[in-house]
Structure formats: structure tokens, C-alpha cells
Amino acid sequence: MLELLSKKLDWVDVQYWFHIVNDLSLFYIILPFFTLELIRYAYLKRLNKDLILDTIANGITFGAFFVIEIILGLLAVTKIYFWIYQNFSLPHLELNWITIITCILLADFAYYWEHRMMHRVGIGWATHTVHHSSTHFNISVAYRFGPMDGISAILFSLPIVMLGFDPLLVLLSEIFVLTFQALLHTEIIGKLTKPVEFIFNTPSHHRVHHGSNRQYWDKNYAGILIIWDRMLGTFEPEEEEVRYGISEPLQSNNPIKVFLHGIFRLFRKLKKVDGFKNKLLVFIKPPDWMPQNQDMVNAKSNG
């Protein structure tokens, strides 16, 4: 078995299988499953104008995000990643099943920390809030992206490249983690068997992550393996019925407002905060942070 796993693989074959799993899954899993969800919505008499407009907004935000990703990809993958790989990495690793599986696991762990940062840092939430702003939960919401959602991934992926993993393999592994996550955005699938629920991220765990219920805030950051959340104290099981959305509801399906509302809210918060230091802290502190003296001023003005 070890000999088979360590056998050198051809890049053409590896890219071919990643293409099937990552790219073509849109046609043989994502779209058919979304069609099934629409049928379910119609049966439950929940297929209304708001849901349709929400779905359209999701698709448009993905299109805008994809354009940014193409530009960013040309910069990051062809320049930064490969420059680090050639100049600052450990000896380059051979392409085999061991390195592929290890790279996917590392990409999954890096995703956990990137995702956690996006929730707990002001500038991260300013873009990631777009993904959480829908009051619906279906597979189209998986493609609801903010304008800077792809930027932070670079910081968390570079250490993997520095370990000697080929930058292209790192990128394909990141996409695999995101593809897996897309399948979790559904209400159709309930809780799975206990061993699966214990090890893997599931629709039940990810519904919790999208909950606006107070006990569900900042929980279940996982991509593929929920064990990261269990190990690091951020796991929460699905118990109370999940209410989707964010604490400050967007109340709009305008794609431009959906795509940019987090950035606009960040700028409005910056205007309210006094002092250069506090304005800088708005970017790096949790999204609900305000200076103590600012809280007192707001309390007086509200009183």
C-alpha cells in the first residue's frame, strides 16, 4: 500500500482528476442538486420572489468574485506562489498520492484558520459577511462571495508552498476544499451517522455556521474535517432551529448592495470611531468591537 501511495504520478493525470472533481462537479452534482432543491421549495410553497432574487444575487456576486479571482490568480499563482516556491521553500516534494492527500489536509487546516480570521477580524468580516447575509440556505448560497474573499487565502497558503508543495497542487487542493463545502449548503440532508458527523463537516454542522442564533455565532469554521473545530473549541452541534442571516440584516437583493454592503458598513464604522489608532483597530479587531469611550459616547447620545 505504501509503495502504491508513494509512486510518482504524472501531472497530466492529476490535473485531469482534479478537473473532474472540482470543475465538472458543477454539472453532475451542483446544478442537479440545486434543481432538486427548487423542486423541494416549490413543494413546500417556499419558492417565492425573494428566494428567486436571492439566488440571482448569489450568481452575480460569484461572477464579480470570479473576475477578481482571475486577476488575483494571475498575480498570486504565477508570481508570488512560484517565486516563494523557487526561492524560499524546502526541497520540492514529489507528486504522489501521499503528497496529494497531505496537501489537501494542510489546505483544509489552513482554510479553518483563514475562515476563523474572516469572522474575527474587522476587515475579514467586511467581505465575508456577504456570504452570510442571505436569509436562505441552499447550494446557490455557496457561491455568494464578497469582493476580497480570495485575498486572505494567499497568506494562509504560502506556508504550504514553503513546505515544498507545488503551488498548482496547493491551488487545486484549495478549490477541492471549497467544492466540498459547496455541497454542505442544503436543508435537504439532515444529520448523518455519528462517525461521519464526528469527523467530517456536514450540512448539519454548516447550517449552524450560517445561523444568526447567538449560540451559533463564530462556530464550525471547518472545510472538510470538523475535527479542527472540535480540537480548537469552536464546535457547536445543531440543536435549536437555525435562523439564517446576519445580526444586522441586509434586507436587499440588489446584487451591488449585496456584494459591497460589508465594505460600506466598515467605512461607516470608521467614520464613527475617533482617533487614528482606533480606526486602525477597526480593521484588526473583531467586527463587533468599539472603543470603550466610543461606546460611552454612543450610549449618552442614544439616551
C-alpha positions, 0 to 999 in steps of 0.5 A: 500500500505504501509503495502504491501511495508513494509512486510518482504520478504524472501531472497530466493525470492529476490535473485531469482528476482534479478537473473532474472533481472540482470543475465538472462537479458543477454539472453532475452534482451542483446544478442537479442538486440545486434543481432538486432543491427548487423542486423541494421549495416549490413543494413546500410553497417556499419558492417565492420572489425573494428566494428567486432574487436571492439566488440571482444575487448569489450568481452575480456576486460569484461572477464579480468574485470570479473576475477578481479571482482571475486577476488575483490568480494571475498575480498570486499563482504565477508570481508570488506562489512560484517565486516563494516556491523557487526561492524560499521553500524546502526541497520540492516534494514529489507528486504522489498520492501521499503528497496529494492527500497531505496537501489537501489536509494542510489546505483544509487546516489552513482554510479553518484558520483563514475562515476563523480570521474572516469572522474575527477580524474587522476587515475579514468580516467586511467581505465575508459577511456577504456570504452570510447575509442571505436569509436562505440556505441552499447550494446557490448560497455557496457561491455568494462571495464578497469582493476580497474573499480570495485575498486572505487565502494567499497568506494562509497558503504560502506556508504550504508552498514553503513546505515544498508543495507545488503551488498548482497542487496547493491551488487545486487542493484549495478549490477541492476544499471549497467544492466540498463545502459547496455541497454542505449548503442544503436543508435537504440532508439532515444529520448523518451517522455519528462517525461521519458527523464526528469527523467530517463537516456536514450540512448539519454542522454548516447550517449552524455556521450560517445561523444568526442564533447567538449560540451559533455565532463564530462556530464550525469554521471547518472545510472538510474535517470538523475535527479542527473545530472540535480540537480548537473549541469552536464546535457547536452541534445543531440543536435549536432551529437555525435562523439564517442571516446576519445580526444586522440584516441586509434586507436587499437583493440588489446584487451591488448592495449585496456584494459591497454592503460589508465594505460600506458598513466598515467605512461607516464604522470608521467614520464613527470611531475617533482617533487614528489608532482606533480606526486602525483597530477597526480593521484588526479587531473583531467586527463587533468591537468599539472603543470603550469611550466610543461606546460611552459616547454612543450610549449618552447620545442614544439616551 
